[in-house]
Amino acid sequence: MTARYDLAKIKLGTLMTDPDAAGIILDVIPDLKASPTYLVARTLTASAALKLAEAQIGAEKAGELRRRVEALEA
């Protein structure tokens, strides 16, 4: 099984254009798009944005989000 995305390489903004990935992200962080930091976060790699989000959502939710997105098959 090949992962659809490498979170260390793909930008959060690009990831959010995939309905499957966006659905997972918004399930874990429902108010992401309303956050003032979203405009900046979407220019970062998904991995870097997730590290920033961890301070707000906690390590458990950040880990869940990472696992679910990485489980998407190519």
Secondary structure as UniProt FT lines:
FT   TURN            7..9
FT   HELIX           12..15
FT   TURN            16..17
FT   HELIX           19..28
FT   TURN            30..31
FT   HELIX           32..34
FT   TURN            36..37
FT   HELIX           38..41
FT   TURN            42..43
FT   HELIX           46..57
FT   HELIX           59..70
//
